[in-house]
Amino acid sequence: MTYYLVILTDIHLGKTAIFKNQASILIHGINLLLIRFKENVSADFLNYQFKYKRRVGEFVGIAQKSVNQSSINQSKLKNLDFILPPIQVQKHIVSKIEELFSELDKGIEELKTAQQQLKVYRQAVLKWAFEGRLTNEDVKEGELPKGWKYKKLSEVSKRITDGEHFRPITQETGIPFLSAKDVRDTGVSFDEPLFISEETARKALQRCDPEKGDILIVSRGATVGRLCIVKTNKFFCLLGSVILIKAKIDLSNEFLAYVLKSPEINRKLI
């Protein structure tokens, strides 16, 4: 059976695929280049080599630009250099590539499974911690250890508020004005902040004044419920998509952050 290597010449410039017959290729459109190899060339071997060349950017060098998009220059393609060992070596290389790729795919699936298991275990640890069972194995489920009691968040916080409910005029430099996207699990991020003037910042801080040690919780959007502790003394303001919690002095802010991350409490938050 004759195999054909097809190269896409549209927005997926240089992407390749192998077809078993020419008729099936025609169905897929006109933005294709069709290559039929000589008998001493493995289509699979050349396909993998094409994929490598595309990854390292060699197709950019043989592309010609038009008004709408780039396309492959066939003349340059014909003069593109390829490594070509004997046919049996080609087949052996293809077999080895597919074997290793299969192992990589299996490893990726196992990693995804492990990540999911770690997520479940992390949630279980938090659940046990705030049921008292992490430090006291004798505590029964649904009961609190001796000396523990329930408290409302307002009772253990000096202040609970959120950021500005309007979006002020921004500028290229100034005081960082952070939103939900800037609240990360490890702390606040200043990678891509908005900036406001010092005058606007002074007004914003009257409502919400984040400081080192405060807890920030995303209140809306795709990452609602995500939270972190402020670990910087850097001066910044917050948009209304973030809630700020200032724990009282006699309460560990790290303990409170873990409470808020625990499965039962976090479900109530979102």
C-alpha positions in Angstrom: 0.0 0.0 0.0 1.3 3.5 -0.9 1.5 6.0 2.0 1.3 9.8 1.4 2.7 12.5 3.7 0.6 15.6 3.7 1.9 19.0 4.8 -0.6 21.7 5.8 0.1 25.1 4.3 -2.6 27.2 6.0 -2.6 28.6 9.6 -1.2 25.2 10.8 1.9 25.8 8.6 4.1 22.7 8.5 1.8 20.3 10.4 2.0 16.8 8.9 -0.1 13.7 8.7 0.1 10.3 6.9 -2.7 9.0 4.6 -3.1 5.6 3.2 -4.5 6.6 -0.2 -4.7 9.7 -2.3 -8.6 9.8 -2.5 -8.9 10.4 1.3 -6.6 13.4 1.0 -8.8 15.3 -1.4 -11.6 15.5 1.1 -9.6 17.6 3.4 -9.2 20.7 1.3 -6.8 22.6 -0.9 -4.3 23.9 1.7 -2.2 20.8 1.4 1.1 19.6 -0.1 1.2 15.9 -1.0 4.4 13.9 -0.9 4.8 10.3 -2.1 8.2 8.8 -1.2 10.5 6.4 -3.0 10.5 2.8 -1.9 13.7 3.2 0.3 12.0 5.9 2.4 9.7 5.3 5.4 6.8 7.8 5.4 6.7 7.4 9.2 10.4 8.2 9.5 10.1 11.4 7.4 6.9 12.3 9.2 8.7 12.3 12.5 11.6 14.3 11.0 9.1 16.8 9.6 7.6 17.2 13.1 11.0 17.8 14.5 11.9 20.4 11.9 8.6 22.2 12.5 9.2 22.3 16.2 12.7 23.8 15.8 11.3 26.4 13.4 12.8 25.2 10.1 9.5 25.7 8.3 9.6 29.4 9.0 12.7 29.6 6.8 10.9 28.1 3.8 7.6 30.0 4.2 6.5 32.8 1.9 4.2 35.5 3.2 1.0 36.7 1.6 -1.5 39.3 2.6 -3.6 36.9 4.8 -1.1 34.2 5.9 2.1 32.4 5.2 2.5 29.3 3.0 5.2 26.9 2.3 7.5 27.7 -0.6 7.6 24.4 -2.6 10.9 25.2 -4.3 12.6 25.7 -0.9 10.8 22.6 0.5 12.3 20.4 -2.3 15.8 21.6 -1.3 15.3 21.0 2.4 17.9 18.6 3.8 16.9 15.4 5.6 18.9 12.8 7.4 18.3 9.4 5.6 19.8 6.2 7.0 19.1 2.8 5.4 15.4 1.8 5.3 15.8 -0.9 8.0 17.4 1.7 10.3 14.5 4.1 9.5 12.0 1.5 10.6 14.0 0.7 13.7 14.1 4.4 14.7 10.3 4.8 14.1 9.7 1.8 16.3 11.9 3.2 19.0 10.2 6.6 18.8 6.8 5.1 19.1 7.8 2.9 22.0 9.3 5.9 23.9 6.3 8.2 23.1 4.0 5.4 24.3 5.9 5.3 27.6 5.8 9.1 27.8 2.0 9.1 27.3 1.6 6.5 29.9 3.8 8.6 32.3 1.7 11.7 31.7 -1.5 9.7 32.5 0.0 8.4 35.7 1.2 11.9 36.6 -2.3 13.2 36.1 -3.7 10.4 38.3 -1.1 11.1 41.0 -1.9 14.9 40.9 -5.6 14.1 41.4 -4.8 11.7 44.2 -2.6 14.4 45.9 -5.4 16.9 45.6 -7.8 14.5 47.3 -5.3 13.7 50.0 -4.6 17.5 50.6 -8.3 18.0 51.0 -8.5 15.1 53.4 -5.6 16.5 55.5 -7.4 19.8 55.8 -10.7 18.1 56.8 -9.0 16.0 59.5 -7.1 19.1 60.8 -10.2 21.1 61.5 -12.2 18.2 62.9 -9.4 17.8 65.4 -8.5 14.3 64.2 -5.1 15.3 62.8 -3.7 16.0 66.2 -6.0 13.8 68.3 -6.8 10.3 67.0 -9.4 9.7 69.7 -11.7 12.4 68.5 -14.9 11.0 66.9 -16.2 12.3 63.6 -18.7 15.2 64.2 -17.3 16.0 67.6 -14.9 18.8 68.6 -11.9 18.1 70.9 -12.1 19.5 74.4 -11.4 23.2 74.5 -12.3 23.8 70.9 -15.3 25.9 69.9 -17.1 27.4 66.9 -16.6 31.0 66.1 -18.0 33.2 63.3 -15.4 34.8 61.0 -16.5 38.3 62.1 -15.6 37.4 65.7 -12.0 36.5 64.9 -11.4 39.3 62.4 -10.5 43.0 63.0 -11.9 43.8 59.5 -13.6 42.2 56.5 -14.0 44.2 53.4 -13.4 44.2 49.6 -11.7 46.4 47.1 -13.0 49.2 45.0 -16.4 48.6 43.3 -15.5 51.0 40.4 -12.6 50.8 38.1 -10.6 54.1 38.3 -8.5 55.7 35.6 -5.3 53.7 35.2 -1.9 54.8 34.0 1.4 53.3 32.9 3.1 53.6 36.3 2.1 54.3 39.8 0.5 52.4 42.6 -0.3 48.7 41.8 -4.0 48.1 41.6 -4.5 44.3 41.8 -7.5 42.2 41.0 -8.6 38.5 41.2 -6.0 37.4 38.6 -3.2 38.7 40.8 -4.2 36.6 43.8 -2.2 33.4 43.6 -1.9 30.4 45.9 1.6 31.5 46.9 0.8 35.2 47.4 0.0 38.3 45.4 1.6 38.7 42.0 2.9 42.0 40.6 3.7 40.5 37.2 0.9 42.2 35.3 -0.8 44.8 37.5 -2.8 47.9 36.6 -1.5 51.2 38.0 -3.3 54.1 39.6 -2.2 57.5 40.8 -1.3 58.2 44.5 -4.3 60.4 44.9 -6.7 57.6 43.7 -4.8 55.1 45.9 -5.4 57.2 49.0 -9.1 57.1 48.4 -9.1 53.4 47.7 -7.2 52.6 50.9 -9.9 54.2 53.0 -12.1 51.3 52.0 -9.5 48.5 51.7 -6.0 48.7 53.0 -4.1 45.5 52.4 -1.0 44.9 54.6 1.5 42.1 55.2 -0.2 39.2 56.9 -3.7 39.9 55.6 -5.8 37.2 53.9 -7.1 37.8 50.4 -9.9 35.8 48.8 -11.1 35.9 45.2 -14.8 36.7 45.4 -15.9 36.2 41.8 -14.7 34.9 38.4 -13.2 31.6 37.3 -10.9 31.4 40.4 -13.5 32.3 43.1 -12.5 30.9 46.5 -8.7 31.0 45.8 -6.9 32.7 48.6 -3.5 33.7 49.9 -1.7 35.5 52.7 -0.1 38.9 51.8 3.7 38.3 52.2 5.0 41.7 51.1 5.3 45.1 52.5 4.8 46.6 49.1 2.1 49.3 48.8 -0.9 48.2 46.6 -4.7 48.6 46.3 -7.4 46.1 45.4 -10.4 45.8 43.0 -13.8 44.6 44.3 -13.2 41.1 43.0 -11.0 40.5 46.1 -12.1 40.3 49.7 -9.6 41.3 52.5 -9.6 39.7 56.0 -7.5 41.1 58.9 -7.2 38.5 61.6 -7.2 39.5 65.2 -3.8 39.5 67.0 -4.6 36.4 69.1 -5.3 34.4 66.0 -2.8 32.8 63.6 -3.4 34.2 60.1 -1.9 31.0 58.7 -4.3 28.8 60.8 -7.2 31.0 59.5 -6.1 30.6 55.9 -6.0 26.8 56.2 -9.5 26.9 57.8 -10.8 28.9 54.8 -9.1 26.4 52.5 -10.7 23.4 54.2 -13.3 21.6 52.0 -16.4 22.3 54.1 -15.6 26.0 54.6 -14.4 26.6 51.0 -17.6 25.1 49.6 -19.6 27.6 51.6 -17.4 30.4 50.3 -18.1 29.6 46.7 
